[in-house]
Amino acid sequence: MNTAHSPSANPHLAELPVESARVFDGKLLHINRDTVRLPDESLATREYVVHPGAVMILPVLPDGRILMERQYRYPLHRVFIEFPAGKLDEGEGAEACGRRELLEETGYSAARWEQLGVIHPLISYTNEEIHVFLAQGLQAGAAQLDEGEFVECIAMTLEELVAGVLDGSITDGKTVAGIFWLQQKLATST
Amino acid sequence: MNTAHSPSANPHLAELPVESARVFDGKLLHINRDTVRLPDESLATREYVVHPGAVMILPVLPDGRILMERQYRYPLHRVFIEFPAGKLDEGEGAEACGRRELLEETGYSAARWEQLGVIHPLISYTNEEIHVFLAQGLQAGAAQLDEGEFVECIAMTLEELVAGVLDGSITDGKTVAGIFWLQQKLATST
């Protein structure tokens, strides 16, 4: 944790836990409801999704194009263009998860993995943290999609990704953040 | 909806609703559990947060710095640097929500509002959509925070924001996406 952002460094902003309870256990989602003490000593309620964490991969093909996915996202009833990503299995390290998800969803393996940072996709009601990896030295193989998983792979240039955000065809938050990261990394490495 | 991403344009990816039920009604979060038909005709379960939508404001001060907030986010037990943002009230338009939230949280009014696009912060388990606005012609006033709301305002340069993502002090997904948008807009307007 960045010390400057810790509760003890921010007593005028910090919310301290008083009580915590699991209030919903679904097939996919798990919700906690906590009572917190606010900086003015009053009490408030916080509800949030409890999440194991995830990995997003920015896979750069040998020709410089980026390996992207098209996937149907039911909550929004449409297909999104996104970077490959997936949830951490229990006890799994972030890079191992990245290698597994990239292979399962796209069939590709990558020789070089570099963690760029983390993204918190939705800080008001989930504790999900996404580890962001740059993956280079890609080699094609056969995808091994889980049963019931339908993903289409496409290769796009960085310019097409940037244009896709500006024209509204790329709106997935983690993917826009990933395009920002990619722009910074590819600009400094050339 | 972008036609190229609609269910009918993607029968090999689309998931069609069979049944929908509200399975959790909390004080803040509302969860639906739907049964869906996958492209191979098998059935699957989807759980997701039902959200009214939100607005994020990219407020550019007269001196070119950006008006940011520091706010404690309980699910992650730390303070985040973020753009001003807030939930749509029932029946409220996106720009009206932006004006209200900017005034409440920072005390500033803006003369010029431009919608840049939308961001979907977490497409796997919420239907939240964030309308992104560039706000210019800012004028200071007194913040009118809701009871129990604790927010600190700071002014940062675009260079500081970009550096903050790269050094890990800015990790909020919507904010990283907003910095990308700001970079594109401020680069093309100079």
Boltz contact constraints between the chains, C-beta under 6 A:
constraints:
  - contact:
      token1: [A, 1]
      token2: [B, 78]
      max_distance: 6.0
  - contact:
      token1: [A, 2]
      token2: [B, 169]
      max_distance: 6.0
  - contact:
      token1: [A, 5]
      token2: [B, 78]
      max_distance: 6.0
  - contact:
      token1: [A, 5]
      token2: [B, 79]
      max_distance: 6.0
  - contact:
      token1: [A, 10]
      token2: [B, 79]
      max_distance: 6.0
  - contact:
      token1: [A, 13]
      token2: [B, 72]
      max_distance: 6.0
  - contact:
      token1: [A, 13]
      token2: [B, 79]
      max_distance: 6.0
  - contact:
      token1: [A, 13]
      token2: [B, 150]
      max_distance: 6.0
  - contact:
      token1: [A, 14]
      token2: [B, 72]
      max_distance: 6.0
  - contact:
      token1: [A, 15]
      token2: [B, 72]
      max_distance: 6.0
  - contact:
      token1: [A, 15]
      token2: [B, 74]
      max_distance: 6.0
  - contact:
      token1: [A, 24]
      token2: [B, 24]
      max_distance: 6.0
  - contact:
      token1: [A, 26]
      token2: [B, 47]
      max_distance: 6.0
  - contact:
      token1: [A, 27]
      token2: [B, 45]
      max_distance: 6.0
  - contact:
      token1: [A, 28]
      token2: [B, 47]
      max_distance: 6.0
  - contact:
      token1: [A, 29]
      token2: [B, 47]
      max_distance: 6.0
  - contact:
      token1: [A, 36]
      token2: [B, 74]
      max_distance: 6.0
  - contact:
      token1: [A, 38]
      token2: [B, 148]
      max_distance: 6.0
  - contact:
      token1: [A, 39]
      token2: [B, 150]
      max_distance: 6.0
  - contact:
      token1: [A, 44]
      token2: [B, 148]
      max_distance: 6.0
  - contact:
      token1: [A, 45]
      token2: [B, 27]
      max_distance: 6.0
  - contact:
      token1: [A, 46]
      token2: [B, 74]
      max_distance: 6.0
  - contact:
      token1: [A, 47]
      token2: [B, 26]
      max_distance: 6.0
  - contact:
      token1: [A, 47]
      token2: [B, 28]
      max_distance: 6.0
  - contact:
      token1: [A, 47]
      token2: [B, 29]
      max_distance: 6.0
  - contact:
      token1: [A, 48]
      token2: [B, 75]
      max_distance: 6.0
  - contact:
      token1: [A, 72]
      token2: [B, 13]
      max_distance: 6.0
  - contact:
      token1: [A, 72]
      token2: [B, 14]
      max_distance: 6.0
  - contact:
      token1: [A, 72]
      token2: [B, 15]
      max_distance: 6.0
  - contact:
      token1: [A, 73]
      token2: [B, 123]
      max_distance: 6.0
  - contact:
      token1: [A, 74]
      token2: [B, 15]
      max_distance: 6.0
  - contact:
      token1: [A, 74]
      token2: [B, 36]
      max_distance: 6.0
  - contact:
      token1: [A, 74]
      token2: [B, 46]
      max_distance: 6.0
  - contact:
      token1: [A, 75]
      token2: [B, 48]
      max_distance: 6.0
  - contact:
      token1: [A, 75]
      token2: [B, 127]
      max_distance: 6.0
  - contact:
      token1: [A, 76]
      token2: [B, 123]
      max_distance: 6.0
  - contact:
      token1: [A, 76]
      token2: [B, 127]
      max_distance: 6.0
  - contact:
      token1: [A, 78]
      token2: [B, 1]
      max_distance: 6.0
  - contact:
      token1: [A, 78]
      token2: [B, 5]
      max_distance: 6.0
  - contact:
      token1: [A, 79]
      token2: [B, 5]
      max_distance: 6.0
  - contact:
      token1: [A, 79]
      token2: [B, 10]
      max_distance: 6.0
  - contact:
      token1: [A, 79]
      token2: [B, 13]
      max_distance: 6.0
  - contact:
      token1: [A, 80]
      token2: [B, 123]
      max_distance: 6.0
  - contact:
      token1: [A, 117]
      token2: [B, 168]
      max_distance: 6.0
  - contact:
      token1: [A, 118]
      token2: [B, 171]
      max_distance: 6.0
  - contact:
      token1: [A, 119]
      token2: [B, 171]
      max_distance: 6.0
  - contact:
      token1: [A, 119]
      token2: [B, 173]
      max_distance: 6.0
  - contact:
      token1: [A, 120]
      token2: [B, 171]
      max_distance: 6.0
  - contact:
      token1: [A, 120]
      token2: [B, 172]
      max_distance: 6.0
  - contact:
      token1: [A, 121]
      token2: [B, 121]
      max_distance: 6.0
  - contact:
      token1: [A, 121]
      token2: [B, 122]
      max_distance: 6.0
  - contact:
      token1: [A, 121]
      token2: [B, 173]
      max_distance: 6.0
  - contact:
      token1: [A, 122]
      token2: [B, 121]
      max_distance: 6.0
  - contact:
      token1: [A, 122]
      token2: [B, 122]
      max_distance: 6.0
  - contact:
      token1: [A, 123]
      token2: [B, 73]
      max_distance: 6.0
  - contact:
      token1: [A, 123]
      token2: [B, 76]
      max_distance: 6.0
  - contact:
      token1: [A, 123]
      token2: [B, 80]
      max_distance: 6.0
  - contact:
      token1: [A, 123]
      token2: [B, 172]
      max_distance: 6.0
  - contact:
      token1: [A, 127]
      token2: [B, 75]
      max_distance: 6.0
  - contact:
      token1: [A, 127]
      token2: [B, 76]
      max_distance: 6.0
  - contact:
      token1: [A, 148]
      token2: [B, 38]
      max_distance: 6.0
  - contact:
      token1: [A, 148]
      token2: [B, 44]
      max_distance: 6.0
  - contact:
      token1: [A, 150]
      token2: [B, 13]
      max_distance: 6.0
  - contact:
      token1: [A, 150]
      token2: [B, 39]
      max_distance: 6.0
  - contact:
      token1: [A, 168]
      token2: [B, 117]
      max_distance: 6.0
  - contact:
      token1: [A, 169]
      token2: [B, 2]
      max_distance: 6.0
  - contact:
      token1: [A, 171]
      token2: [B, 118]
      max_distance: 6.0
  - contact:
      token1: [A, 171]
      token2: [B, 119]
      max_distance: 6.0
  - contact:
      token1: [A, 171]
      token2: [B, 120]
      max_distance: 6.0
  - contact:
      token1: [A, 172]
      token2: [B, 120]
      max_distance: 6.0
  - contact:
      token1: [A, 172]
      token2: [B, 123]
      max_distance: 6.0
  - contact:
      token1: [A, 173]
      token2: [B, 119]
      max_distance: 6.0
  - contact:
      token1: [A, 173]
      token2: [B, 121]
      max_distance: 6.0
  - contact:
      token1: [A, 173]
      token2: [B, 173]
      max_distance: 6.0
  - contact:
      token1: [A, 173]
      token2: [B, 177]
      max_distance: 6.0
  - contact:
      token1: [A, 176]
      token2: [B, 177]
      max_distance: 6.0
  - contact:
      token1: [A, 176]
      token2: [B, 180]
      max_distance: 6.0
  - contact:
      token1: [A, 177]
      token2: [B, 173]
      max_distance: 6.0
  - contact:
      token1: [A, 177]
      token2: [B, 176]
      max_distance: 6.0
  - contact:
      token1: [A, 177]
      token2: [B, 177]
      max_distance: 6.0
  - contact:
      token1: [A, 180]
      token2: [B, 176]
      max_distance: 6.0
  - contact:
      token1: [A, 180]
      token2: [B, 180]
      max_distance: 6.0
